[in-house]
């Protein structure tokens, strides 16, 4: 008899998203192989996964053993926006309809 682990929904989703991204980046073909690997891995940890695969991306829905569900999008060509955060600039950008500081000139009086 095979022993199975049960994973937390967040841990399982993060693992499966990383797996799908790795497989997308390393394979130009074989979407059915990507789906099989992710679905089988989810099952091994007591969950269920479904994928919608498009060129260089996957929408992944994961359901844990307790019934909780998460859906994420994983990009093969780059990291998904959910997993990367870019630092904010210290400069303030002009609001729509306002000129930036470099375009403000003193007026002759």
Phi and psi restraints in degrees (value plus and minus 20) as a CYANA .aco file:
   2 UNK   PHI    -104.3   -64.3
   2 UNK   PSI     112.8   152.8
   3 UNK   PHI    -112.0   -72.0
   3 UNK   PSI     113.0   153.0
   4 UNK   PHI    -137.0   -97.0
   4 UNK   PSI     127.7   167.7
   5 UNK   PHI    -118.2   -78.2
   5 UNK   PSI     135.3   175.3
   6 UNK   PHI    -134.8   -94.8
   6 UNK   PSI     104.1   144.1
   7 UNK   PHI    -125.7   -85.7
   7 UNK   PSI     131.6   171.6
   8 UNK   PHI     -83.9   -43.9
   8 UNK   PSI     125.2   165.2
   9 UNK   PHI     -79.1   -39.1
   9 UNK   PSI     -61.2   -21.2
  10 UNK   PHI     -88.6   -48.6
  10 UNK   PSI     -62.9   -22.9
  11 UNK   PHI     -85.7   -45.7
  11 UNK   PSI     -62.6   -22.6
  12 UNK   PHI     -84.6   -44.6
  12 UNK   PSI     -63.7   -23.7
  13 UNK   PHI     -83.4   -43.4
  13 UNK   PSI     -64.1   -24.1
  14 UNK   PHI     -82.3   -42.3
  14 UNK   PSI     -64.3   -24.3
  15 UNK   PHI     -81.9   -41.9
  15 UNK   PSI     -68.5   -28.5
  16 UNK   PHI     -87.5   -47.5
  16 UNK   PSI     -55.3   -15.3
  17 UNK   PHI     -85.3   -45.3
  17 UNK   PSI     -62.7   -22.7
  18 UNK   PHI     -83.9   -43.9
  18 UNK   PSI     -61.3   -21.3
  19 UNK   PHI     -82.7   -42.7
  19 UNK   PSI     -67.4   -27.4
  20 UNK   PHI     -81.4   -41.4
  20 UNK   PSI     -62.2   -22.2
  21 UNK   PHI     -83.0   -43.0
  21 UNK   PSI     -62.7   -22.7
  22 UNK   PHI     -82.0   -42.0
  22 UNK   PSI     -65.1   -25.1
  23 UNK   PHI     -87.0   -47.0
  23 UNK   PSI     -56.4   -16.4
  24 UNK   PHI     -84.7   -44.7
  24 UNK   PSI     -62.0   -22.0
  25 UNK   PHI     -89.8   -49.8
  25 UNK   PSI     -50.1   -10.1
  26 UNK   PHI    -118.7   -78.7
  26 UNK   PSI     -18.4    21.6
  27 UNK   PHI    -157.3  -117.3
  27 UNK   PSI     106.3   146.3
  28 UNK   PHI    -105.6   -65.6
  28 UNK   PSI     -37.6     2.4
  29 UNK   PHI    -155.4  -115.4
  29 UNK   PSI    -199.0  -159.0
  30 UNK   PHI      63.6   103.6
  30 UNK   PSI      24.3    64.3
  31 UNK   PHI     -78.0   -38.0
  31 UNK   PSI     -56.2   -16.2
  32 UNK   PHI     -84.8   -44.8
  32 UNK   PSI     -50.5   -10.5
  33 UNK   PHI     -92.7   -52.7
  33 UNK   PSI     -56.7   -16.7
  34 UNK   PHI     -83.6   -43.6
  34 UNK   PSI     -67.5   -27.5
  35 UNK   PHI     -81.0   -41.0
  35 UNK   PSI     -64.6   -24.6
  36 UNK   PHI     -81.1   -41.1
  36 UNK   PSI     -64.6   -24.6
  37 UNK   PHI     -83.2   -43.2
  37 UNK   PSI     -63.0   -23.0
  38 UNK   PHI     -90.5   -50.5
  38 UNK   PSI     -65.0   -25.0
  39 UNK   PHI     -83.3   -43.3
  39 UNK   PSI     -64.1   -24.1
  40 UNK   PHI     -84.4   -44.4
  40 UNK   PSI     -58.3   -18.3
  41 UNK   PHI     -86.3   -46.3
  41 UNK   PSI     -61.1   -21.1
  42 UNK   PHI     -81.0   -41.0
  42 UNK   PSI     -64.3   -24.3
  43 UNK   PHI     -81.7   -41.7
  43 UNK   PSI     -57.5   -17.5
  44 UNK   PHI     -83.3   -43.3
  44 UNK   PSI     -45.0    -5.0
  45 UNK   PHI    -125.5   -85.5
  45 UNK   PSI      -0.8    39.2
  46 UNK   PHI      61.8   101.8
  46 UNK   PSI      -5.1    34.9
  47 UNK   PHI    -137.2   -97.2
  47 UNK   PSI    -197.2  -157.2
  48 UNK   PHI    -151.8  -111.8
  48 UNK   PSI     118.0   158.0
  49 UNK   PHI    -151.0  -111.0
  49 UNK   PSI     125.7   165.7
  50 UNK   PHI    -154.2  -114.2
  50 UNK   PSI     126.3   166.3
  51 UNK   PHI    -147.7  -107.7
  51 UNK   PSI     125.9   165.9
  52 UNK   PHI    -136.8   -96.8
  52 UNK   PSI      89.4   129.4
  53 UNK   PHI    -120.0   -80.0
  53 UNK   PSI     111.1   151.1
  54 UNK   PHI    -148.5  -108.5
  54 UNK   PSI     146.2   186.2
  55 UNK   PHI     -73.3   -33.3
  55 UNK   PSI     101.6   141.6
  56 UNK   PHI      47.7    87.7
  56 UNK   PSI      -3.5    36.5
  57 UNK   PHI    -176.9  -136.9
  57 UNK   PSI     140.6   180.6
  58 UNK   PHI    -165.0  -125.0
  58 UNK   PSI     117.0   157.0
  59 UNK   PHI    -118.0   -78.0
  59 UNK   PSI     100.9   140.9
  60 UNK   PHI    -136.9   -96.9
  60 UNK   PSI     104.0   144.0
  61 UNK   PHI    -132.5   -92.5
  61 UNK   PSI     106.0   146.0
  62 UNK   PHI    -140.0  -100.0
  62 UNK   PSI     112.6   152.6
  63 UNK   PHI    -140.4  -100.4
  63 UNK   PSI     104.8   144.8
  64 UNK   PHI    -103.6   -63.6
  64 UNK   PSI     152.2   192.2
  65 UNK   PHI     -80.4   -40.4
  65 UNK   PSI     -49.1    -9.1
  66 UNK   PHI    -103.2   -63.2
  66 UNK   PSI     -19.8    20.2
  67 UNK   PHI      75.5   115.5
  67 UNK   PSI     -28.4    11.6
  68 UNK   PHI     -91.5   -51.5
  68 UNK   PSI     127.5   167.5
  69 UNK   PHI    -150.3  -110.3
  69 UNK   PSI     123.7   163.7
  70 UNK   PHI    -154.6  -114.6
  70 UNK   PSI     124.2   164.2
  71 UNK   PHI    -145.5  -105.5
  71 UNK   PSI     111.1   151.1
  72 UNK   PHI    -154.9  -114.9
  72 UNK   PSI     140.0   180.0
  73 UNK   PHI    -134.3   -94.3
  73 UNK   PSI     108.8   148.8
  74 UNK   PHI    -138.5   -98.5
  74 UNK   PSI     110.1   150.1
  75 UNK   PHI    -121.0   -81.0
  75 UNK   PSI     115.1   155.1
  76 UNK   PHI     -99.9   -59.9
  76 UNK   PSI     -52.6   -12.6
  77 UNK   PHI    -101.9   -61.9
  77 UNK   PSI     -40.4    -0.4
  78 UNK   PHI    -173.9  -133.9
  78 UNK   PSI     150.3   190.3
  79 UNK   PHI     -91.7   -51.7
  79 UNK   PSI     127.1   167.1
  80 UNK   PHI     -90.4   -50.4
  80 UNK   PSI     134.0   174.0
  81 UNK   PHI     -84.2   -44.2
  81 UNK   PSI     -44.8    -4.8
  82 UNK   PHI     -91.1   -51.1
  82 UNK   PSI     -45.8    -5.8
  83 UNK   PHI    -122.0   -82.0
  83 UNK   PSI     -25.5    14.5
  84 UNK   PHI    -147.0  -107.0
  84 UNK   PSI     122.4   162.4
  85 UNK   PHI    -150.1  -110.1
  85 UNK   PSI     109.8   149.8
  86 UNK   PHI    -113.6   -73.6
  86 UNK   PSI     122.4   162.4
  87 UNK   PHI     -86.9   -46.9
  87 UNK   PSI     126.1   166.1
  88 UNK   PHI     -99.1   -59.1
  88 UNK   PSI     125.9   165.9
  89 UNK   PHI     -96.5   -56.5
  89 UNK   PSI     129.5   169.5
  90 UNK   PHI     -99.6   -59.6
  90 UNK   PSI     -36.8     3.2
  91 UNK   PHI     -97.6   -57.6
  91 UNK   PSI     123.9   163.9
  92 UNK   PHI    -112.2   -72.2
  92 UNK   PSI     115.8   155.8
  93 UNK   PHI    -113.3   -73.3
  93 UNK   PSI     129.8   169.8
  94 UNK   PHI     -87.8   -47.8
  94 UNK   PSI     126.7   166.7
  95 UNK   PHI     -98.8   -58.8
  95 UNK   PSI     142.7   182.7
  96 UNK   PHI     -74.7   -34.7
  96 UNK   PSI     109.0   149.0
  97 UNK   PHI      68.1   108.1
  97 UNK   PSI     -24.1    15.9
  98 UNK   PHI    -130.0   -90.0
  98 UNK   PSI     126.7   166.7
  99 UNK   PHI    -103.6   -63.6
  99 UNK   PSI     128.9   168.9
 100 UNK   PHI     -93.9   -53.9
 100 UNK   PSI     147.1   187.1
 101 UNK   PHI     -80.7   -40.7
 101 UNK   PSI     -49.8    -9.8
 102 UNK   PHI     -91.8   -51.8
 102 UNK   PSI     -38.2     1.8
 103 UNK   PHI    -118.0   -78.0
 103 UNK   PSI     -21.4    18.6
 104 UNK   PHI    -104.4   -64.4
 104 UNK   PSI     103.4   143.4
 105 UNK   PHI    -142.6  -102.6
 105 UNK   PSI     123.8   163.8
 106 UNK   PHI     -84.7   -44.7
 106 UNK   PSI     122.4   162.4
 107 UNK   PHI    -114.4   -74.4
 107 UNK   PSI     125.8   165.8
 108 UNK   PHI     -95.4   -55.4
 108 UNK   PSI     117.8   157.8
